[in-house]
Amino acid sequence: MLIRPFVAPDLARVLDLTVDTFGPFFEESFRPLVGDRIYANQAGDWRADYHREVPALHDPEQHRFVAVAELGTVIAGYIAWNVDPQRRNGCVTHVAVSAAHRRLHLGTALCGHAFDAMRALGAEVVQIGTGGDAFHAPARALYESLGCTPMPLVTYYRQL
């Protein structure tokens, strides 16, 4: 496995990987949980949202970074993070590993890579978050295995 910095030709694969990874959450977890009206309001255009969001994840001048994990010639996963050098904080914003490459410790390697990069930029603390639902259980297990301390938060939705 090779973990390397994102380059512009990676964008299409990273977008596909994002949609493939998080699509089941939106369609099979979030939508049934909150109902169609709240889903439409909060996430009804999630694919387009990712197509706007993902291209802006890598902007080193703004302390935003993406690294991809390659297995052979295939991008099997990626991680995105940012650093606030003045506050000495880092934040992982996205971790995605293709379904075909899960359970190979790519998430662990990607997080280790990002943690090292944040440390090199002066970060002393990293924030990494995920959902409390069943879909996100593997992410919670990963982050806890990396020594991250969970801080339970609850978000409520209500149709008006």
C-alpha positions as CSV (number, residue, x, y, z in Angstrom):
1,M,0.0,0.0,0.0
2,L,1.2,3.5,-0.9
3,I,-0.2,6.5,0.9
4,R,0.5,9.7,-1.1
5,P,-0.8,13.2,-1.4
6,F,-3.9,13.9,-3.5
7,V,-3.3,15.2,-7.0
8,A,-5.9,16.7,-9.3
9,P,-6.3,13.5,-11.5
10,D,-7.5,11.7,-8.3
11,L,-10.6,13.8,-8.0
12,A,-13.0,11.6,-10.0
13,R,-12.0,8.5,-8.1
14,V,-12.2,10.3,-4.7
15,L,-15.7,11.6,-5.6
16,D,-16.8,8.1,-6.6
17,L,-15.4,6.7,-3.4
18,T,-17.1,9.3,-1.3
19,V,-20.5,8.6,-2.9
20,D,-20.1,4.8,-2.7
21,T,-18.9,5.0,0.9
22,F,-21.5,7.4,2.4
23,G,-24.4,6.7,0.1
24,P,-25.6,3.7,2.2
25,F,-25.7,6.0,5.2
26,F,-27.9,8.6,3.6
27,E,-30.2,6.1,1.8
28,E,-30.3,3.2,4.2
29,S,-29.7,4.7,7.6
30,F,-30.5,8.4,7.8
31,R,-33.5,8.5,5.5
32,P,-35.4,5.7,7.3
33,L,-34.5,7.2,10.7
34,V,-35.7,10.8,10.0
35,G,-38.3,10.3,7.3
36,D,-38.6,11.7,3.8
37,R,-39.3,15.4,4.7
38,I,-36.4,15.8,7.0
39,Y,-34.1,13.7,4.7
40,A,-35.0,16.0,1.8
41,N,-34.3,19.1,3.8
42,Q,-31.1,18.0,5.4
43,A,-29.5,15.6,2.9
44,G,-31.8,15.3,-0.2
45,D,-29.0,16.5,-2.5
46,W,-26.1,14.8,-0.7
47,R,-24.5,13.7,-4.0
48,A,-24.4,17.2,-5.3
49,D,-23.2,18.4,-1.9
50,Y,-20.2,16.1,-2.1
51,H,-19.5,17.2,-5.7
52,R,-19.2,20.7,-4.4
53,E,-17.4,19.8,-1.1
54,V,-14.8,17.2,-2.1
55,P,-12.9,19.3,-4.7
56,A,-12.2,21.9,-1.9
57,L,-10.9,19.4,0.6
58,H,-7.3,19.7,-0.6
59,D,-5.9,23.2,-0.4
60,P,-2.5,23.2,1.3
61,E,-2.3,27.0,1.3
62,Q,-5.4,26.9,3.5
63,H,-4.0,24.1,5.6
64,R,-6.4,21.5,4.1
65,F,-5.0,18.2,2.9
66,V,-6.1,14.9,1.3
67,A,-4.0,11.7,1.1
68,V,-5.0,8.7,-0.9
69,A,-4.2,5.0,-0.3
70,E,-3.3,3.1,-3.4
71,L,-3.2,-0.7,-3.7
72,G,-1.5,-1.3,-7.0
73,T,-3.0,1.2,-9.3
74,V,-6.3,1.5,-7.4
75,I,-7.2,4.3,-5.0
76,A,-8.8,2.2,-2.2
77,G,-9.3,5.0,0.3
78,Y,-8.6,8.5,1.3
79,I,-8.4,10.8,4.3
80,A,-9.0,14.6,4.5
81,W,-7.9,16.8,7.3
82,N,-7.1,20.4,8.2
83,V,-4.9,22.1,10.7
84,D,-5.2,25.3,12.6
85,P,-1.5,26.1,13.3
86,Q,-2.3,29.0,15.7
87,R,-4.5,26.8,17.9
88,R,-2.2,23.7,17.3
89,N,-5.3,21.7,16.4
90,G,-6.1,19.3,13.6
91,C,-9.4,17.9,12.4
92,V,-10.0,14.8,10.3
93,T,-13.0,15.6,8.1
94,H,-13.4,12.6,5.9
95,V,-12.2,9.0,6.0
96,A,-13.4,6.6,3.2
97,V,-12.3,3.1,2.3
98,S,-13.9,1.2,-0.6
99,A,-16.0,-1.7,0.4
100,A,-13.8,-4.1,-1.4
101,H,-10.7,-3.0,0.6
102,R,-12.2,-2.8,4.1
103,R,-10.7,-4.9,7.0
104,L,-7.2,-4.4,5.5
105,H,-6.2,-1.7,8.0
106,L,-6.3,1.0,5.4
107,G,-8.3,3.3,7.7
108,T,-5.7,2.8,10.4
109,A,-2.9,3.6,8.0
110,L,-4.6,6.6,6.6
111,C,-5.3,8.0,10.1
112,G,-1.7,7.4,11.2
113,H,-0.5,9.2,8.1
114,A,-2.8,12.2,8.8
115,F,-1.9,12.3,12.5
116,D,1.8,12.4,11.6
117,A,1.3,15.1,9.1
118,M,-0.7,17.2,11.6
119,R,1.9,16.7,14.2
120,A,4.6,17.9,11.7
121,L,2.5,21.1,11.2
122,G,2.5,21.7,15.0
123,A,-0.9,20.2,15.9
124,E,-1.0,18.8,19.4
125,V,-4.7,17.6,19.4
126,V,-6.8,16.1,16.7
127,Q,-10.6,16.0,16.4
128,I,-12.2,13.2,14.5
129,G,-16.0,12.6,14.5
130,T,-18.5,10.2,13.3
131,G,-22.1,9.2,13.8
132,G,-23.5,7.2,16.7
133,D,-25.7,5.0,14.5
134,A,-25.1,1.4,13.4
135,F,-23.6,2.5,10.0
136,H,-20.8,4.3,11.8
137,A,-19.9,1.6,14.3
138,P,-16.8,0.5,12.3
139,A,-15.5,4.1,12.3
140,R,-16.1,4.4,16.1
141,A,-14.2,1.2,16.6
142,L,-11.3,2.4,14.5
143,Y,-11.0,5.8,16.2
144,E,-11.2,4.2,19.7
145,S,-8.5,1.7,18.6
146,L,-6.3,4.7,17.8
147,G,-6.6,6.0,21.3
148,C,-9.2,8.6,20.5
149,T,-11.6,9.6,23.4
150,P,-15.3,9.7,22.4
151,M,-17.3,12.7,23.4
152,P,-21.0,11.8,23.1
153,L,-23.1,14.3,21.3
154,V,-26.7,14.1,20.2
155,T,-28.3,15.8,17.2
156,Y,-32.1,15.9,17.1
157,Y,-34.3,16.5,14.1
158,R,-37.9,17.4,14.1
159,Q,-40.2,18.2,11.3
160,L,-42.0,21.5,11.8
